[in-house]
Amino acid sequence: MKSNFANPKLRAELRSLFAQQVHEDVQLRNLSYLKTGGHAPLLLEFSHEHNLIPILSLLQAKGLNYKVLGLGTNILFPDSPLDFIVLKPVLPSKQLLAPAAMPATSNFAASPAQLYKEEGMKTATLHVTAGLALIRALRIAQSHGCLGLEFFLGIPGSVGGAVRMNAGVAEREIKDVFVSARVFLQSQRHIRTLYKKDLRFGYRKSKLKTADIVVSATFRLQQANAAEIQIAKKRNLQKLAERREKQPLAKPSLGSAFKNPPGNYAGKLIEACGLKGRSRGGIAISSKHANFIVNDGSGSAQDAKALLDEVAETVWNRFSIRLATEIVFF
Ligand SMILES: Cc1cc2nc3c(=O)[nH]c(=O)nc-3n(C[C@H](O)[C@H](O)[C@H](O)COP(=O)(O)OP(=O)(O)OC[C@H]3O[C@@H](n4cnc5c(N)ncnc54)[C@H](O)[C@@H]3O)c2cc1C
């Protein structure tokens, strides 16, 4: 249902109920890694189940639609104002790790991460809030002597976005470290604990629907000694250097624009069509990596959409292969 988000009564009610959680007329280009997009009339932040539930109750009572935004590293916002509310998970506080001795349920509301080392075992679990950046989850794990999240390096998204997208690299994806997540399922109007089998992860997808919300997630780690951590950190630096060499990381982008079709690479197909450097307005196919679109600062969402359509059509005409976007259209 469309709603008049300029309505001063609605805005006043939201402000009075949710105070600092409410942001009005937010410029989306500031929240997008591609630096495009119009504005969100209303954006509401939440850090935990406790402050998400009252928001959802109110939105339901008023029949207001919403979508969830993570760190905006995979989303193409439209140039026009959004006709739904944006919900955004944020960190509960600056304190990044609750004391490990605390029981699983005790203090999570005050901390975005809790790590549990299973005594006498080689494994550990890391419980993190949806708004935490993957790189921070990785650093928390390594600084507490645990490995397993190394593939997070170079993926600039949040935990929630990564679970939704089953983010990953060729060798490893979220599903390989995933234990469970607390998820608001719109169909059931409840927050539930979901396990790997429930999410049916696939290549850059899960079964979560647009209005489902990942509130937190638990990942399985391995305990490691100091030498093993040092080796992993060195390897991290190498991997980052490789990414910098192959990907246009200095320019605004959304990572891989298209999913790789079975047995092939989207970038290879796009390059073979001679499309590297092709542009629409301020958006161009990167000359460094053909599966990245980059913004020179003046590009719009419309430019990006037109370029993505052109690429898909050109690849189809040349190879009869349909490219599906990895980028999410908000
Ligand atoms: C330079 C660069 C490199 C990248 N490299 C990789 C890579 O190697 N591998 C890879 O997989 N991806 C990569 N990406 C893409 C992106 O970082 C991942 O898809 C990431 O998981 C998206 O997380 P996000 O928080 O930014 O989500 P967003 O972009 O904000 O959202 C993506 C989708 O997830 C949904 N979503 C976000 N948060 C939640 C939540 N809490 N609950 C439910 N749904 C939610 C959104 O509604 C949207 O549908 C790259 C991106 C960039 C810019």
The ligand as an SDF file (V2000), in Angstrom:
LIG
                    3D

 53 58  0  0  0  0  0  0  0  0999 V2000
   33.6380   -3.8220   -3.9420 C   0  0  0  0  0  0  0  0  0  0  0  0
   32.6320   -4.8930   -3.6570 C   0  0  0  0  0  0  0  0  0  0  0  0
   33.0370   -6.2250   -3.6110 C   0  0  0  0  0  0  0  0  0  0  0  0
   32.1030   -7.2440   -3.3530 C   0  0  0  0  0  0  0  0  0  0  0  0
   32.5480   -8.5330   -3.3130 N   0  0  0  0  0  0  0  0  0  0  0  0
   31.6580   -9.5110   -3.0410 C   0  0  0  0  0  0  0  0  0  0  0  0
   32.0860  -10.8730   -2.9820 C   0  0  0  0  0  0  0  0  0  0  0  0
   33.2480  -11.1980   -3.1590 O   0  0  0  0  0  0  0  0  0  0  0  0
   31.1460  -11.8160   -2.7210 N   0  0  0  0  0  0  0  0  0  0  0  0
   29.8300  -11.5010   -2.4930 C   0  0  0  0  0  0  0  0  0  0  0  0
   29.0310  -12.4080   -2.2320 O   0  0  0  0  0  0  0  0  0  0  0  0
   29.4100  -10.2310   -2.5430 N   0  0  0  0  0  0  0  0  0  0  0  0
   30.2730   -9.2270   -2.8070 C   0  0  0  0  0  0  0  0  0  0  0  0
   29.8380   -7.9340   -2.8660 N   0  0  0  0  0  0  0  0  0  0  0  0
   28.3880   -7.6510   -2.6900 C   0  0  0  0  0  0  0  0  0  0  0  0
   27.9180   -7.3790   -1.2530 C   0  0  0  0  0  0  0  0  0  0  0  0
   28.9550   -6.8810   -0.4430 O   0  0  0  0  0  0  0  0  0  0  0  0
   27.2970   -8.5980   -0.6020 C   0  0  0  0  0  0  0  0  0  0  0  0
   26.1920   -9.0770   -1.3320 O   0  0  0  0  0  0  0  0  0  0  0  0
   26.8170   -8.2940    0.8240 C   0  0  0  0  0  0  0  0  0  0  0  0
   26.4590   -9.4810    1.4300 O   0  0  0  0  0  0  0  0  0  0  0  0
   25.6230   -7.3420    0.8840 C   0  0  0  0  0  0  0  0  0  0  0  0
   25.5180   -6.8980    2.2160 O   0  0  0  0  0  0  0  0  0  0  0  0
   24.8920   -5.4770    2.5730 P   0  0  0  0  0  0  0  0  0  0  0  0
   24.7880   -5.3620    4.0330 O   0  0  0  0  0  0  0  0  0  0  0  0
   25.6120   -4.3810    1.8910 O   0  0  0  0  0  0  0  0  0  0  0  0
   23.4450   -5.6430    1.9520 O   0  0  0  0  0  0  0  0  0  0  0  0
   22.6400   -4.5760    1.0910 P   0  0  0  0  0  0  0  0  0  0  0  0
   23.3610   -4.2890   -0.1620 O   0  0  0  0  0  0  0  0  0  0  0  0
   22.2500   -3.4290    1.9400 O   0  0  0  0  0  0  0  0  0  0  0  0
   21.3380   -5.4590    0.7560 O   0  0  0  0  0  0  0  0  0  0  0  0
   21.4280   -6.5810   -0.0950 C   0  0  0  0  0  0  0  0  0  0  0  0
   20.1320   -7.3890    0.0280 C   0  0  0  0  0  0  0  0  0  0  0  0
   20.0590   -7.9310    1.3330 O   0  0  0  0  0  0  0  0  0  0  0  0
   18.8910   -7.4690    1.9890 C   0  0  0  0  0  0  0  0  0  0  0  0
   19.2370   -7.2440    3.4020 N   0  0  0  0  0  0  0  0  0  0  0  0
   20.1970   -6.4240    3.9030 C   0  0  0  0  0  0  0  0  0  0  0  0
   20.2310   -6.5380    5.2520 N   0  0  0  0  0  0  0  0  0  0  0  0
   19.2670   -7.4190    5.5830 C   0  0  0  0  0  0  0  0  0  0  0  0
   18.7870   -7.9530    6.8150 C   0  0  0  0  0  0  0  0  0  0  0  0
   19.3020   -7.5850    8.0060 N   0  0  0  0  0  0  0  0  0  0  0  0
   17.7750   -8.8360    6.7770 N   0  0  0  0  0  0  0  0  0  0  0  0
   17.2140   -9.2430    5.5990 C   0  0  0  0  0  0  0  0  0  0  0  0
   17.6220   -8.7690    4.4090 N   0  0  0  0  0  0  0  0  0  0  0  0
   18.6310   -7.8750    4.4100 C   0  0  0  0  0  0  0  0  0  0  0  0
   18.4640   -6.1990    1.2850 C   0  0  0  0  0  0  0  0  0  0  0  0
   17.0800   -5.9500    1.4170 O   0  0  0  0  0  0  0  0  0  0  0  0
   18.8590   -6.5540   -0.1390 C   0  0  0  0  0  0  0  0  0  0  0  0
   17.8720   -7.3650   -0.7100 O   0  0  0  0  0  0  0  0  0  0  0  0
   30.7420   -6.9000   -3.1250 C   0  0  0  0  0  0  0  0  0  0  0  0
   30.3480   -5.5740   -3.1610 C   0  0  0  0  0  0  0  0  0  0  0  0
   31.2740   -4.5720   -3.4230 C   0  0  0  0  0  0  0  0  0  0  0  0
   30.8220   -3.1320   -3.4550 C   0  0  0  0  0  0  0  0  0  0  0  0
  1  2  1  0
  2  3  1  0
  2 52  2  0
  3  4  2  0
  4  5  1  0
  4 50  1  0
  5  6  2  0
  6  7  1  0
  6 13  1  0
  7  8  2  0
  7  9  1  0
  9 10  1  0
 10 11  2  0
 10 12  1  0
 12 13  2  0
 13 14  1  0
 14 15  1  0
 14 50  1  0
 15 16  1  0
 16 17  1  0
 16 18  1  0
 18 19  1  0
 18 20  1  0
 20 21  1  0
 20 22  1  0
 22 23  1  0
 23 24  1  0
 24 25  2  0
 24 26  1  0
 24 27  1  0
 27 28  1  0
 28 29  2  0
 28 30  1  0
 28 31  1  0
 31 32  1  0
 32 33  1  0
 33 34  1  0
 33 48  1  0
 34 35  1  0
 35 36  1  0
 35 46  1  0
 36 37  1  0
 36 45  1  0
 37 38  2  0
 38 39  1  0
 39 40  1  0
 39 45  2  0
 40 41  1  0
 40 42  2  0
 42 43  1  0
 43 44  2  0
 44 45  1  0
 46 47  1  0
 46 48  1  0
 48 49  1  0
 50 51  2  0
 51 52  1  0
 52 53  1  0
M  END
$$$$
